[in-house]
Amino acid sequence: MSKRLVMAMTMTLGLLVSVPLFAHHGSASYALDKRVTLRGTVTRWLYASPHLLLMLDVKGENGEVTHWVLESQSPTVMYPSGYRKDSFKPGDEVTVTASQARNGKPVGRIIEATTADGTKLGRGPAGQNQQ
């Protein structure tokens, strides 16, 4: 095989593999025009690529607890907005504004958050394109 053919096949394969990754990073599954404000207890905080994940237990008016899973962009992208590895810890009481999943499940995309000590974490890139 010629070097050109190998190069062309490698580039084609790279493009085919990378396209689904771009689709994964969209926000189409969230109702960006509908925001929810959640006050709850942190059960887990994952400060890792590819997405920040904040898991909360939120008590409803009826006393029933709903487990929410909220995501944002990568730590590198969200760092300038104040998000750090130690921003949240299990047991912290926090307030988060998020765009809920279109299907109504307790899943969302973080717009902004207030930590247990009152620190406000900015909107950052995850919230910039949200109304």
N, C-alpha and C positions, 0 to 999 in steps of 0.2 A: 504494500500500500504506500502511496506517496504521502509525503508530509502534509501536503495541502488537504488531501482527503481526510487524513486523521484529524487535522486541525478543524476542518469543517464539521466533521462528525462530533467532535468534542464540544464545539461551540453550540451546535444544534441541541445536543443532549443537555448542556447547561441551561439553555433557554427553556427547554421543555420542563426541566425539573424546577426551575425558579419561578415560573408563572403562578403555580398554585400558592406559593408562599406569599405573593403579593395579595392575592385574593383573601387570604387568611387575616390580613391586617386591616381589613376594612371595618367600618362601624355600621354597616347596613342592618345588622341584627338588633340595633338599639334604636328606640324611639327618641331621637335627638331633640325633638320638640316637646317631649314630656319629661319633666324632672321630678324626682322624688327626693325628699329629705329624710334621711334615716338616722335615728339615734339608737345606738346599740352598743353591745359589748364585743370587743375584738376577740375572735377565737383563734385567728391565725393571720400572720402578715408575711408574705413572701416577697422579698426585695431581690428579685432575680430576673434575668432575661428569659424569655422574650417579653414578659409582661409583669408588672407589679400586680399582686393579688391581695386583696383585703377581704377577709371573711368575718362576718358579723352575725351575732344573734340579736334580732330586733323583736322587742315585745310589742304586740299590737294592742289596740284598745280593749280587746276581749281577753287580754292576758296571754294569748297564745304566742309562742316564740317561733319566728321564721328565720331560717338560716339564709343569709344573703352572701353571694360571691360577687365581688366587685373587682374589675380590672382597670388597668391603665396602660400606658406605654412602658417602654423599657426604663430601667433605672437611669441610664445615661440621658435620656430625653427628659425625664421628670426631675432630675436632680436640681436644675436651676429654679424649679418651682417650690423647692423646699423638702421634697420627699427624700428620706434617708432610711438606712437600714434599721435605725432605732426609732423611727417616727411613731410606730405602734407596737404594743406588746399584748399578748393575751391578757384579758381582764380589763383593759383600758375601755373607758366609756368615750365614744367618739360620735361626731355628727358628720355625715357625709351627704353631699348632694351628688346625685348620679342620674344618668339616663338609663331607664329600665329597658330590659329586653322587650322587643315588640310582642313576643308571645306571652308576656305577662308574668313569666317566671321570675323568681327572686334573684335575678342576675342583672348586673349593670356595669356601666362604664363610668368611672369616677370623674367628676367635674371639679369638685373641690372638697376639702376636708378640714375639720377642726379637731386637733388632738385633745387628749385628756387634760393637758395643762393650758389649753386655750390657744395654742399656736395654730395659726391659719396657714394651711398649705395651699399654694396658689393653683390657679386654673391650669396653667401650663399647657403644653401642646395638646393634651387630651381634651381640654375644654375649649381651646381656641376656636375650633371649627363648629362648636355647638352653640346654638342660639341662646 
